[in-house]
């Protein structure tokens, strides 16, 4: 593929005139690719790493032939420009085959079929989050078409992957994933990714309503934000990239992302890579689940649809959630007992450190938000050893400006979304983060204030307002640490 500029990422040149396709060599060995993934602190696009994957041919047409008659659930959303996110709880759903999806997506009016009530000019369709093990339950051989082992994860393939099929305009609301990091292989069409670093969390106005395990949603429609209601969003640092077929995007842990399909048909495959930090994150999620379910069920025992994401199908009773929390804590300690990486002594040290700090919540929040380790990685030393080049392109800050107070879709020309070298982007990111350090505490306070009221005269605090504070990711992290440190006294 020829190198390009603009909204699309730069890609490496195709094989030379005298080079046979069979002689192509991948730019990184599996060992080197994994080393890069475990070191990167910003999103990046891998090029020329999946040119021999059989899954590169998985167009919707091909998949419709592989899955003839297979009923798949599509989420239906409106093609509109509201400032309110289209959460899954507000969408409709249809069961349809891929053949029926392709027919509808051609734009031809239909009087029958599952899409008959959805005008193609007004709606988009998204078959999202489809686990391979469910979709291809009787075709296990197809798992081998996805080769995540090329990125240093031996044996990892489609069995640990999910499939995403969408029409133009289909998107996921802005959110961060509580667990792991993310690898995304673009198969057909293009998707535009809007990403924000973890330390910008206060500016994204996080919420756990709708509740979905491992997904922290933003209250903001990041492509058409309401800046009067969410003024802190002006400080968020948007990183934007358009992912082309054949490319693989790496999304580091806790990076916010909003993903939209910008071609008539898109197909993506992703896999979440487990990380050491996930053991504590599962405790945090169990705490969150218990609080959300308890308060929201008490508020309206008969209407879970309004606050529980459709992907959550497990029972949400308090008894079940208590067992879930206890299992998460037990699993964490089982891991600590057997792990050579983390020793129990580290927990005792952390407990003593927290006593000395006097449980200063605000300073702990500031440390979490500024990401001290990230700053170190953004120094010249890191840049000097940068792995970036034609086959690994960093996703850097977008040049787009926020819309006016009246709102409006971003109209940027898409230039300069992707940089050419890691040194520049590393220094830029470090400088931005340093400027943020003095503002992070105020941002949390301002965020809570703006969440709690829409006018000075209104003092009503809803269940959701309370939950925004109780299950803020920074708060649940501290609660989880306190639980863990208290239990560690037994060892």
N, C-alpha and C positions, 0 to 999 in steps of 0.2 A: 504494500500500500504506500502511496506517495505521501510525503510529509505535507501536512496542511496547517493553516492558521485559522484563527477565528474561534467560533463557538466550539468547534470540534477539537479534540486533543490532537497533538502531533503524533504521528506514527512513523515507524521506521520504514525505510524504502523496502520494496519487495525484492525478491531474489534478482540478482544481476542477469544480464542478457546471456551470459555464458554459464549460469548456475542452474543446475537442474533442481526441480522441486524436491526430489528425494535427498538432496544434499543440504537442505536448509538445516541450520543448527539453531537451537533456541538460545537466546542471549544470556540466560541464567540457568545454572544447574539447579536441581531441586534443593540442594543444600544451601546454595547462595540465595535462592529466592526466599527460603524460609528465614534465613538470617536477616534479609532485608525487611521482611514482614514483621519480624519480632523487634525490629529497631525503629521502624518508621513511626513518626508521631503526627503525620499529616497524610491525607488521602493521596493516592497516586495511581496512575494508569499503567498497567503492564501491556506492552505490545509484543506481538510475535511469539507469544507463549502458548497459544492454543490453536495454531494453524493446522495441526494434525489431529485435533479432537474430532471424533465422529459427530459429536453434538453440534459442531459448527453448521451442520446441514439441517438442523431441527427448525425449519420454518413451520408456520402454522399449517400450511398445506401438507407438509411431510407428516406432522404430528396427527393430522386428521386421518391420514391413511394408517398410521400406527395404532390409533385409538378409534376405530370406526364404531360409531354408535355410543361412545362413552359419554355419559352425562357428567358435565362439569358445571360447577357453580360459578356464575359471573356476578360481580358486583356492578350495579348500574348507577352512574353518577351523572350529574348535570354539567353540561358545558356552559359554565357561567363564570362571572367575575366577582362574586361576592367576597367580602372581607372575612367571612366566616369559613373555617375549614369544613370540608365535607368528610366528617368522620364516618366510619363504617356503620355506626348505629343509625345514621340518618339516610343511608342508601337503601335501595331496593335490590332484590336478588332474583336471578332466574337460573334455572337448570337447563342447559343446552349442550349440544354437541359442537365440536369444532367446525364441522361442516355448516351447521346453522349459524354459527358466529361469522364465518367467512361470507356467507350469503348476505347476512344483515349488514356486515361491514362494507359491502360494496355500495351501500347507499340506496339500494332499490326498495321502494315501498313494499311492504308485505302485509297481507291481511290475516295471516295465520302464523303459527310457530311461536316459540317462547319469547321472541323479541318484538312481537306485533304491537305492543303498547309503548315501544320506545323508538321515537323518531331519531334516526341516525344523526341528523343535523343538530339535535339538542342533547343527546346522551352519549356517554362513553361506556365501554364495557371492560371489565378487568377480571380475569381469572388469576387471582393473586394467591401467593402463599400455598401453592399446591405441592405437597410432599411427594417425592418420587415413589416412596414405598406404598402410598395409597393410590396414586395415579396409575402406576405401572405394576400393580400388585401381581399380575400373572405374566409379567415380562421382565423378570429380574436381569436377564442378559443385557438389557438396555442401560443398566447402571454403569457399565463399563465404557459408555460413550462419553462420560465426563471424567477427566483425569486430573483431579486435584493433587494427585501425587507429584505432578510436575512442579508444584509449589512447596514441596518438602513435607507432604503429609502422606506417608506410605499407606496404600490401601484405601484412601479416601476417594470416593467416586459419587455417582448419582444417588447412592443409598443415603448419603448425608446431605442431600440437596433438595432445593425447592424450585418450582417452575412458575414463571410469571408471564402471562399472555394478555396483552391489552390493545385497545384501539387508541386512536389519537385523542389526547386529552386525559386518558386514564392516569391516575396518580395515587400516591400514598400521602396522607397528611404528614407534616413535618414531625419527626419523632427521633428519639435515640433508643438504641437497643441496650438493655441492661447487661446482657451476656455477650461475651466474646467479641471478636472482630469479624469483618464481613468481606468475602470475596465474591464478586459479581461478574459473570461472563455474559457479554452481550451477544446474542445469536442473530436476531433479525431486527431491523429498524434501529432507531436511535432513541436514547433516553437522556434527558437533561437532569443532572443532579445538582441540587443546591445544598451545600454542606456548611455546618457551623461548628467551631471547636467546642470541646466540653466546657471550657471555662466561660463560655458565653451563655451557659444555662440560665442565669437569672434574666437575661435579655430575651429569652425565648418563651418566658412565662409557662413553665412546665405544669402539666396537670395529669392526674391519673384517672380522669373521667373523660372518655370512656376507659374502663379498666381492661387492660390486656396484660397478661404476665409478660414481663421483659420489655414492654414498650412504654416509654414515657413520652406522651404527646405534648405538642406545643399548642397553645390557644390561638396561635397566629396563623393566618393564611400568608405564608412568607412570600408568595408571588403577588399578593395584593393586600398588604397589611393595613390594618386600621391603626394609624400612628397616634391618633388622639386617645384611643383606649389603651394602647400598648406603646407608650413613648420610648421605653427603654430599648425597644427593638432597633432604634437608630444606631445603637452602639454595637450591635451584632456584626460579626465579620463574615460575610458571605463568601464562600468558595464555590465556584461554579464550573462545571465541565459537562460536555456532551459526550456520552459514551457511544462509540461506533461498534458495529458488528466485528467480532474477532478480538476485541479488547477486553481486559479484565481489570476491574476497578477494585482497589483495596480501600476499605473504610475502617480506620482504626477504632478502637474501643471508645464508646460514648460520644462519637461525633454525631451531631444532629444531621438529618437528611430528609429532604423532600424530593421525590422522584416523579418525573412526568414523562409520558410517552409523547414524542413529537413527530412520529411518523404514523402512517395509517395502521400499521400492524407492528407490534414489538414482541419479542420473545427474549427473556432473560433467565439465567440459571444462577442461583447463589448458594453459598454454603457458609454457615456461621462457624468460625473456628474457636474452639474452647480455649480459655485462658485461665491462668492460675487465680486471677481475681474473681472468677465466676463463683467460687465456693462461698465467699462472703456475700456476693451479689445475690445468691439464691436465698440467703437468710434475709437480706433486705427486702427482696420481693415477697417473701412469706409474711413479713411484718406488714408490708403495704397491702397485700391481699386481705389479711385479717381485718385491718382498719377500714379499708374501703367497703368490703362486704358487710361488716357489722353496721357501719353508719348508714350506708345506702339502703340496706335491707330494712333497717329500723325505720328509715324515712318513708319507704314505700314498699311493703313486703310483696306486693303483687306485680311490680313492674321492673323486672331486671333488664328488659330490653333497652331502656332509656340510658343505662349507665354501663352495662356489661357488653364488651365487644362480642360480636357474633362468633369470633374464633374461640371464645372461652366456653367450652361445653361441659366442663367438670362441675360437680356439685360445689356450691359456695357456702354451705352451712358453717357455723362457727366451729362445730366439732371437727369437721373435715379440715378447716383451715388451721386449727390448733395442731392436728396431727401433721399437717404439711410443714408448719413451722418447726416442730420438734424433729421431723425427719431432716430438714435442711440443716439445723444445728448439729444433729448427730453426724450427718454426712460430712460436714466441715471438719469435725474433730476426728472422724475416721481418716480423713485425708491427712490431717496434721500428724496423726500417729504414724502413718506409713511414709509420708513424704520426706525425702532427703533435702528438699528445697527449703521448706518452712518448718522450723522447730517450735515446739510448745513454748520454749523459753522466750521466743519473740513475743508471744502473747503477754507473758508476765512483764516483759520490758515495756510493752505498749501500755499496760495497766498502770505501771509506775509513772510513765511519762504523763498519762492523763491526770493522775493525782497531782503531779507537780504543776501542771497547767491549770489546775482548778476547774477542769471541764469548761474552759473558755470557748463556748460555742462559736462566737463570732470569729475568733482567730483561726479556729479549725476550718470554718467555712472559707475564710480568705486563702488559707493554704491550699484547700481543695480547688478553689476557683483559679488560682494563679498557676497551678500546675508546675511547681518548682522544678521537677525533673525535666519537663518539656522545655523549660527555659534553657537548661544546660544543654539539651540536645540541639537547641537552636543556635548555639554559639558557633564561632568560626571553626572550632575543632571539628564539630559535626559536619559543617559545610565542606571542609577540606576533604572529608572521607565520603562525600555524597555519592550515592549510587545512581543518581539521576543521569539521564542521557537519552538518546533516541528511542530506547526500548523501555524506559521507565520515566514517565512524565509526571511531575508533581502537580497537584491541583492547588492553585494559589488563589489569592484574594481576587474577587470579581471587581471589575472596573465600573460596574453599574452603580448608579446612584439611587437612593430611595425616592419613591414618588412623593408628590406634594402632600400636604395635610388632607387634601380631598381624596387621596387614594388613587389607585390606578395601576394597571399592569405595567411591569417593567418593559421599557422600550429600548433598552441598550442594544448596540450593534453587535454584541457578542465578541468583540475583539479582546485580546489579552486575557482570556480565561485561563490559559495554560502557559506557564513559563518555560524557559529553555534550560535553566540550570537550578540546581537545588540551593546553591549558595545565596542567591538573591532572595528566594522565597523564605529560606530559613532566617535570614537577618530581618526580613520584613515582619515575619511572624513573631519573632522575639521582641522586636521594638513595640509592636502592637500590644503584646502581652504585658510588657513592662508598664505601658501607659494605663493598662487596665487594673493593675494591682491596687492602686489607691482608690479605685471606684467600686470594687467588688462588694464590699459590705453595704454601702449605700444602695447599691442596685437591688439587693435582696429586700431591704426595707421598702424601697420605692415600689418594687414588684408586688409585695404583699398589700401595700396601700392601694395600688391601682386595681388589684384583683378584688378588693373587698367592697368597693363602692363605685358607682357611676356618677354620683352627684354629691356635693357636700352635705345635703340635707338627709341623705339616705344612710341609715345606720344598720339596716338589716344584714345579718351575716347568715349565709346559707350553709347547708351541709357541705356543699362543694367548696365554699370559701374556707371552711375549717379544714377540709381534706387537703386543699392546696398547701396549707402550712404543715399539717401533720405528716403527710407523705411526700413532702418535698424530698428529692433524692439526697440532698445534703443532710436532712434531718434523719432519714431512715438509715443512712450510713453510720451516723453517730449512735443511734439506738442499737443497730446490729453490733457495733463494736463493744458497746456496754454489755449486751447480752453475752457475747463471746468471752469477754474478759471476766465477767462474773462466773461463768461456767468453768473457765480455765483454772480457777482456784482449786478445783477437785483433782487436778493433775499434779 
